Amino acid sequence: MLTLYHHPFSQHARRVAALLEQADIPYEAVPVALNEGAHKAADYLKINPNHQVPTLVDGDVKIHESNAILRYLCHKYSLTDWYPEDPAVRASVEQWLDWNQCRLSRSVIDIVLNKVFMGDDANQAEIARGEENMIELSAILGDALEQHRFLAGNSATIADLSVASNISQLQLADAAPDRSSIQAWYLRVCDIPGFRITLPKM
Ligand SMILES: N[C@@H](CCC(=O)N[C@@H](CS)C(=O)NCC(=O)O)C(=O)O
């Protein structure tokens, strides 16, 4: 049995839970109380020295980094619809997975961590930086989604689960992009039952 260490407000963990749910892969979900510092406890650091969720444990295999976990699950369970083998489509999936981590995530954290979770300690400069960067990032994402129904073509892949989990996170701060192509795509991703049931409940 797989074990997923997660937190319901972690967009990184939710994208993994979404694939597990949608592909009907049995797993045990173990919540890690980030707000109580459980991710820094010695026992958890042995599982993930980065003190982060998600972590997936599959027997002797321990994996951190949400997108690496998504790829692992696709390889292990032959989920080729979610991770297509065609080189051009695969490259597009990889591009958006990396774009999500390298470009979008930073701004999502700047905005959502500070506006939703930091209370009086919110860093206004980080919020401003995130909002400024989101102008460019929304244009890039919105333009791409004018071309296809999903990020890598006309079917959903793990790239959609990954990027859409960050859009749902922005919604917590009422900061999701208002571009119509992004909103229409996001609703399509929300129609995927495994994604929908992992959405955070405030
Ligand atoms: N690049 C990592 C990021 C994971 C991450 O930032 N997780 C956050 C929750 S959304 C966390 O556990 N933060 C606690 C910490 O960094 O100490 C991934 O994609 O899995």
The ligand as an ORCA input file, in Angstrom:
! r2SCAN-3c Opt
* xyz 0 1
  N       8.875     21.547     -4.563
  C       8.105     20.866     -3.553
  C       7.448     21.935     -2.677
  C       6.674     21.324     -1.517
  C       6.240     22.414     -0.530
  O       6.619     23.598     -0.632
  N       5.424     22.010      0.446
  C       5.006     22.944      1.464
  C       3.498     22.857      1.662
  S       2.658     23.432      0.208
  C       5.660     22.553      2.784
  O       5.644     21.398      3.139
  N       6.231     23.551      3.477
  C       6.874     23.363      4.721
  C       8.322     23.755      4.698
  O       8.846     24.088      3.618
  O       8.949     23.727      5.758
  C       7.095     19.938     -4.195
  O       6.695     20.211     -5.334
  O       6.709     18.922     -3.601
*
